[in-house]
Amino acid sequence: MEHMPKLMPLEKWRTERFTHPPGKSTVRKWANRGDIPGAKKIGGSWFVDIIEEQLTTGDELVDSVLRAGR
């Protein structure tokens, strides 16, 4: 079952995920490279699907099990 994306603007994600947030250009680079799970560009703005981010651990096997349980 697919989840409904819960999108958070990249700027808000940046300030909520880090005690000392990295610069705006740094997180945009991360998003462009695919380093932020669930990052999507809509129009000219970046958003992070926070559910997708939470279901991504970096371990392919664990991630596939988490996604199968949706």
Contacts in CASP RR format, 6 or more apart in sequence:
PFRMAT RR
TARGET T0000
AUTHOR 0000-0000-0000
METHOD contacts of the structure
MODEL  1
MEHMPKLMPLEKWRTERFTHPPGKSTVRKWANRGDIPGAKKIGGSWFVDI
IEEQLTTGDELVDSVLRAGR
1 70 0 8 1.000
2 70 0 8 1.000
3 51 0 8 1.000
3 52 0 8 1.000
3 70 0 8 1.000
5 40 0 8 1.000
5 49 0 8 1.000
5 51 0 8 1.000
5 52 0 8 1.000
6 49 0 8 1.000
6 50 0 8 1.000
6 51 0 8 1.000
7 40 0 8 1.000
7 42 0 8 1.000
7 47 0 8 1.000
7 48 0 8 1.000
7 49 0 8 1.000
7 50 0 8 1.000
8 16 0 8 1.000
8 47 0 8 1.000
8 48 0 8 1.000
8 50 0 8 1.000
9 45 0 8 1.000
9 46 0 8 1.000
9 47 0 8 1.000
10 27 0 8 1.000
10 28 0 8 1.000
10 31 0 8 1.000
10 36 0 8 1.000
10 39 0 8 1.000
10 45 0 8 1.000
10 46 0 8 1.000
10 47 0 8 1.000
10 48 0 8 1.000
11 24 0 8 1.000
13 27 0 8 1.000
13 36 0 8 1.000
13 48 0 8 1.000
13 50 0 8 1.000
14 21 0 8 1.000
14 22 0 8 1.000
14 23 0 8 1.000
14 24 0 8 1.000
14 27 0 8 1.000
15 21 0 8 1.000
21 27 0 8 1.000
27 36 0 8 1.000
27 46 0 8 1.000
28 46 0 8 1.000
30 36 0 8 1.000
30 39 0 8 1.000
31 39 0 8 1.000
31 41 0 8 1.000
31 46 0 8 1.000
31 48 0 8 1.000
36 48 0 8 1.000
36 53 0 8 1.000
37 52 0 8 1.000
37 53 0 8 1.000
37 55 0 8 1.000
37 56 0 8 1.000
37 58 0 8 1.000
38 48 0 8 1.000
38 49 0 8 1.000
38 52 0 8 1.000
38 53 0 8 1.000
38 56 0 8 1.000
39 46 0 8 1.000
39 47 0 8 1.000
39 48 0 8 1.000
39 49 0 8 1.000
40 46 0 8 1.000
40 47 0 8 1.000
40 48 0 8 1.000
40 49 0 8 1.000
41 47 0 8 1.000
55 63 0 8 1.000
55 66 0 8 1.000
55 67 0 8 1.000
55 70 0 8 1.000
56 63 0 8 1.000
56 66 0 8 1.000
57 63 0 8 1.000
57 66 0 8 1.000
END
